[in-house]
Amino acid sequence: MKINLSRFLLALLAFITGLPLAAGDAKPLKVLWMTGGGFHDYKGLTPSLTQSIQKYANVTFEVEWDYKKLAKPGYADGYDVVVYFFSQHDKDGKPIVDNIAATIRAGKPAVFIHGTTHSFRALERDAYCESIGMTSTRHDKAGPIATKKAEDHPISRFWPANWKTEKDELYENVKFWPNAKPLMTAYSDTSKKDQVVTWVNQYGKARVFGTTLGHGPPTTDMPVYHQLLANGLLWVCNQLDDAGQPKPGFGGTGAAK
């Protein structure tokens, strides 16, 4: 077995000094980004978000638009984590939702973004919703949203206490599943109560991160939102430390100036 001596020495130095490795000194996490569907500009949002996340996390993305592949066992093989960012409502999608849940339960980390929580809602999808950590079927009219922290957590520790977005959709939490833990909430003028907008979940052997924020550019263009997704992605892969920093070698290329 060949050993890259320079990389080994750099890793040893990082271990001794506690200093992080550069992004190029560790193998990037391989991410399957499942996307597509209606109601959102996935063709515009996908390249914008994937490129922005790389500023905060050492990851590579493979984008897949064919959601029907999610029904096939092994669709996540070869990837460290799957990001689900789509809006699909196929009434024949029961094999898809069941297979997503089974894949996570078996140990494949997952990140769920925005409309994915509403997908396939005409089906019996309890296992799917439990894997996400939340059941949601409706949302408030798009408008301003202000968050508040519900939990001190490495993923969201950096998040501004007074964060607001001019326009997003606040999803109602029909059910918050027992193994999920809320990280941030926002008050709904419609339901007159706080709704969870960011959370973590443990489903079977896998960690899960989710957020209902991210309908469009007023939120998705924000660098703090990019860092939130990056932190969640690193955390589910156990590459975010307790202080909310990427573990050695898993930091990104740096935030945009």
C-alpha positions in Angstrom: 0.0 0.0 0.0 1.4 3.4 -1.0 1.4 6.2 1.5 1.5 9.9 0.5 4.3 10.9 2.9 3.6 14.7 2.6 -0.1 14.2 3.3 0.7 11.9 6.2 3.1 14.5 7.7 0.6 17.3 7.3 -2.1 15.2 9.0 0.3 14.3 11.8 1.2 18.0 12.2 -2.5 18.9 12.4 -3.1 16.3 15.0 -0.2 17.5 17.2 -0.9 21.2 16.8 -4.7 21.1 16.7 -4.6 23.2 13.5 -7.0 22.2 10.7 -5.9 20.7 7.5 -6.5 22.6 4.2 -9.5 21.4 2.3 -7.3 19.7 -0.3 -5.5 17.6 2.3 -8.5 15.4 3.1 -10.7 13.3 0.7 -13.9 15.4 0.1 -17.2 14.0 1.3 -19.0 12.6 -1.7 -22.6 14.0 -1.8 -25.6 12.8 -3.9 -27.8 15.9 -4.5 -31.3 14.7 -5.4 -33.4 17.5 -6.9 -36.1 18.6 -9.2 -39.9 19.0 -9.4 -42.3 21.9 -9.3 -42.9 25.0 -7.3 -39.2 26.1 -7.0 -36.4 27.1 -9.3 -34.3 24.0 -8.8 -32.3 24.5 -12.0 -31.2 27.9 -10.6 -31.0 27.0 -6.9 -29.0 23.8 -7.3 -25.8 25.2 -8.8 -26.0 28.2 -6.6 -26.3 26.2 -3.4 -23.8 23.5 -4.2 -21.1 26.0 -5.2 -21.8 28.1 -2.1 -21.8 25.1 0.3 -18.3 24.3 -0.9 -17.0 27.5 0.6 -17.8 26.1 4.0 -17.3 22.3 3.6 -14.9 20.0 1.7 -17.5 18.2 -0.4 -18.1 17.2 -4.0 -21.6 16.9 -5.4 -23.2 14.7 -8.0 -26.6 16.1 -9.0 -29.4 13.7 -9.9 -32.7 14.8 -11.4 -34.4 11.5 -11.9 -36.3 11.0 -8.7 -37.6 7.6 -9.8 -34.1 6.3 -9.1 -34.9 6.7 -5.4 -37.1 3.6 -5.6 -34.1 1.4 -6.5 -32.2 -0.3 -3.7 -28.6 0.9 -3.5 -29.2 4.4 -5.0 -27.0 5.9 -2.3 -24.2 3.4 -2.5 -20.8 5.1 -3.0 -21.9 8.3 -1.4 -21.2 9.6 2.1 -24.5 11.4 2.4 -27.6 12.3 0.4 -29.2 15.7 0.2 -32.9 15.7 -0.7 -34.0 18.9 -2.3 -37.1 18.4 -4.4 -40.8 18.7 -4.7 -42.3 15.5 -6.1 -45.9 14.4 -5.8 -46.1 11.1 -7.8 -49.1 9.2 -6.6 -47.3 6.0 -7.4 -44.3 7.0 -5.3 -44.8 4.7 -2.4 -41.7 2.6 -3.3 -39.8 5.8 -3.3 -40.7 7.1 0.1 -40.3 3.6 1.6 -36.9 3.1 0.1 -35.7 6.6 1.2 -36.7 5.7 4.8 -35.1 2.3 4.6 -31.8 3.7 3.2 -31.5 6.2 6.0 -32.5 3.6 8.6 -29.7 1.4 7.4 -27.2 4.1 8.0 -27.0 6.6 5.2 -26.8 10.2 6.5 -29.3 12.6 5.0 -30.1 16.3 4.7 -33.6 17.4 3.9 -34.3 20.9 2.5 -37.6 22.8 2.3 -40.1 21.3 -0.2 -38.8 17.8 0.3 -40.9 17.6 3.5 -44.1 18.3 1.6 -43.3 15.8 -1.2 -45.5 12.7 -1.8 -48.0 14.0 0.8 -50.9 12.2 -0.9 -49.4 8.9 0.1 -49.1 7.0 3.4 -45.6 8.2 4.2 -45.1 7.9 8.0 -41.8 6.1 7.7 -40.6 8.8 5.3 -41.7 11.6 7.6 -40.2 9.8 10.6 -36.9 9.6 8.8 -37.0 13.3 8.1 -38.1 14.0 11.8 -41.1 16.1 10.9 -44.5 15.8 9.2 -45.6 18.9 7.3 -48.4 19.2 4.7 -49.0 23.0 4.5 -47.3 26.3 4.9 -48.1 30.0 5.6 -48.2 32.5 2.8 -44.7 33.5 1.8 -43.5 36.5 3.8 -40.9 37.6 6.4 -39.6 35.1 8.8 -37.6 35.7 11.9 -35.9 32.8 13.8 -35.1 32.1 17.4 -32.9 29.3 18.7 -34.5 26.4 20.5 -31.2 24.5 21.3 -27.5 25.3 21.5 -26.1 23.0 18.9 -22.9 22.9 16.8 -24.8 23.2 13.6 -26.5 26.5 14.5 -24.3 28.0 17.1 -23.0 30.6 14.6 -26.5 31.6 13.5 -27.3 35.3 14.3 -29.7 35.8 17.1 -31.7 38.4 15.2 -31.7 36.6 11.8 -34.6 37.5 9.4 -35.5 36.9 5.8 -37.7 39.1 3.8 -39.6 36.3 2.2 -39.8 32.5 2.7 -42.5 29.9 3.4 -43.1 28.9 7.1 -44.0 25.3 7.2 -46.4 24.0 9.8 -45.3 21.2 12.0 -48.2 18.7 11.8 -46.1 16.2 13.8 -42.6 16.5 15.2 -41.2 12.9 15.6 -39.8 11.7 19.0 -36.2 11.3 17.9 -36.0 14.7 16.4 -34.6 17.8 18.2 -35.5 21.3 17.2 -32.7 23.8 16.7 -34.6 26.9 15.5 -38.2 28.0 15.4 -40.2 30.9 13.9 -43.5 32.3 15.0 -46.5 31.8 12.7 -49.1 34.5 12.4 -51.4 31.9 10.9 -51.2 29.1 13.5 -50.3 31.6 16.4 -47.5 29.4 17.6 -43.9 28.6 17.0 -43.0 26.3 14.2 -39.7 24.4 14.0 -37.7 25.4 10.9 -34.4 23.6 11.6 -33.8 20.4 13.4 -31.7 17.2 13.7 -32.9 13.7 13.9 -31.7 10.2 14.5 -33.4 7.5 12.4 -32.1 4.0 12.7 -28.3 4.1 12.3 -28.2 7.5 10.5 -28.0 11.1 11.5 -30.4 13.5 9.7 -30.4 17.3 9.4 -33.4 19.2 8.1 -34.6 22.8 7.4 -37.8 24.1 5.9 -36.1 27.4 5.1 -35.0 27.8 1.5 -37.9 28.6 -0.8 -35.9 31.1 -2.9 -33.2 33.8 -3.2 -34.3 36.0 -0.3 -33.1 33.2 1.9 -31.0 31.0 -0.4 -28.7 33.8 -1.4 -27.6 34.5 2.2 -24.1 33.3 3.2 -25.4 32.3 6.6 -27.9 30.0 5.0 -25.0 28.4 3.0 -23.1 27.8 6.2 -26.1 26.3 7.8 -26.5 23.7 5.1 -22.8 23.0 5.1 -22.7 22.6 8.9 -25.7 20.3 8.7 -24.1 18.2 6.0 -20.8 17.9 7.9 -22.6 17.1 11.2 -24.6 14.2 9.8 -21.3 12.8 8.5 -19.7 13.3 11.9 -17.2 15.9 10.5 -18.4 18.9 12.5 -16.8 19.3 15.9 -18.6 20.2 19.2 -17.6 23.9 18.7 -19.4 24.0 15.3 -16.2 23.9 13.3 -15.3 21.5 10.4 -13.0 18.8 11.6 -9.5 18.8 10.2 -9.5 18.7 6.4 -13.2 19.3 6.0 -13.3 23.0 5.9 -14.3 24.7 2.6 -12.6 27.2 0.4 -13.6 30.2 2.4 -16.7 32.5 2.4 -17.2 34.8 -0.5 -15.9 38.4 0.1 
